[in-house]
Amino acid sequence: MTSRQIERVFLGTLLLAGCEAPAPSTAGSPEAGTSPNASILPAPLASETLDPMDAGAPFDASDAAIRSLTADERRRPSVPDGGAPPPVPFTPDTALPAEASSTRDLSGLTLEAAWRWRDVPPPPRAPEVAADGIKAAQRLTTLSWSIDLSETGRLRIRFTSRALPLPGGSELRARSDRYGAIVLWPNATDYRVIPPGALRTTLGERRVDVTPLATGTVTPDGEGRRLNLPVRKLEINSGLGSLRLEMARIPEAGEGGVVLCRALVELAGIDPRTSECQPGEVPLLASYAWHDGGGAALEVNAIAKRVDLASNDMLVPPPGAKWSSSGLPTAPGGVFLTREEIAAFRSAPLDLPPPTAIGAPGEGFIAVNQLDTLHYLLLDGVAVVAVPPVSERYVIGTTRGRYHVQWRTFLGEFIGPVIQTEMPARLTLGDVDAGAPDGG
């Protein structure tokens, strides 16, 4: 039976019973009202085991309609409070129907946020170290996100930094009636479906790989203030580590706050069906600490209330975007700074002997990643290059001299030691290759 046939039977039964038919749900469109996430899903306890979401099973609208129908004590069909089925997972192996364009503006919020890394090394203390040049490079490589939340339950994250795992102009979009998200290529040319459990590897490693999700254990941590707003603090522990959240009550966020919260808890390996994600609440801080050490944090630094969010900018997916079954958008080369911007780290070269390491270039350095995950290389505490698995990148611009070098992953699961290195050099992460010095 199709969803249209179910609707006809349902409405006919209500009319025979003398009841007024409820308005059909529009949770799948940007103009939708209250998300089903708040009113349909039972609020699980922190220790409750949630049923796993099957991201591989095909979703059929008629099945969802059947599941949403119940019977009252007089055996009449009815719908749960809220009038919409609970969210269902995106399926990664199927193209999504493009949503229709709309000229309607939406209400909500725009957040400016940035990722903060821990244990970032400072530059060496030496007369030739140019602090102004390093500070300028730090500003250029700030790990910034611009986040739009619509009251109707839409999330749009714009990658506005040149140093994120996905290139500037990429977007992450999600909606309250679906678990999971899509990654949108710059200029909205292509998109890829990110099923529940794969967001962590997508953002941290630039690959789509589903990892297990768990309910987690929630511990309230009092109250406080952030950005002059009262926040409730809590910590959620999972098998991967702990997530510390600071949640502010901002009614204008509506269901959009739920969608952002679901994405952030998923990064910690926590099931997005957690009851801690509530309408009208916005996470202003998400701080991750991994059991094996290391961590990272996403911090909101500005909030703007909006009444002019364009519906077309929140579509999941937008018309014209082509579905991609593999790959993610990448930046050519993966080097975040120009030769001149790197050269500004030093005011003058040092008089050092020529490099003796096998494979070292005549100028600059070669970053070699022999591990199977994406790793960043920091120079004097600045993200200079992201090296894909089992790859190398040649970076030019360093003046002959001594620098502080560190390898790390984006989400901080691995934070390598700080090594003082003379440039030019060949810096290798993993098994040492052909006599090259180990860079961490």
Number of C-alpha atoms within 10 A of each C-alpha: 8 12 15 12 11 15 15 11 13 17 18 14 16 17 12 8 10 9 11 9 13 12 8 9 16 16 23 20 22 28 19 16 17 21 31 23 26 18 16 18 15 12 14 14 15 17 11 13 12 15 10 11 17 14 20 13 12 13 15 11 13 16 12 16 17 16 12 17 18 12 11 10 6 6 8 13 16 18 19 16 10 17 21 24 25 22 21 18 20 27 22 23 18 15 16 18 11 15 17 14 15 14 8 12 17 20 19 26 26 19 20 19 21 18 20 19 18 13 16 17 17 15 20 14 10 9 9 15 21 17 15 12 17 23 15 14 22 16 11 18 19 19 22 23 23 18 21 27 32 31 30 27 32 35 28 26 24 21 22 21 22 21 26 26 28 26 22 20 17 22 24 23 26 28 30 30 25 20 24 28 27 24 26 28 23 18 10 17 13 19 29 27 27 28 24 29 27 22 28 23 19 19 18 21 21 21 19 22 15 16 13 13 23 24 26 26 16 19 13 12 13 10 13 14 13 15 12 8 12 15 22 18 19 17 19 21 23 21 16 19 20 23 27 22 27 24 28 24 18 18 15 22 27 27 32 30 33 31 32 27 23 25 23 23 28 23 24 27 25 27 25 24 23 24 18 21 24 20 24 18 25 30 24 23 23 22 20 27 20 20 14 10 11 20 24 21 20 21 20 22 13 12 14 10 16 18 13 13 20 16 20 18 18 25 23 29 28 21 15 11 17 18 20 18 13 12 11 20 20 15 15 7 14 22 20 23 21 13 14 12 16 22 21 21 25 23 14 15 15 14 8 11 8 12 16 10 14 13 17 19 17 12 17 21 21 19 23 26 26 20 16 12 16 22 26 24 26 20 26 23 22 29 26 22 21 27 25 22 15 14 13 19 17 17 23 20 18 23 21 21 17 23 25 19 24 26 26 23 22 25 24 22 20 16 22 18 15 21 17 16 17 20 24 25 24 26 27 21 23 15 11 14 16 9 10 18 18 15 24 17
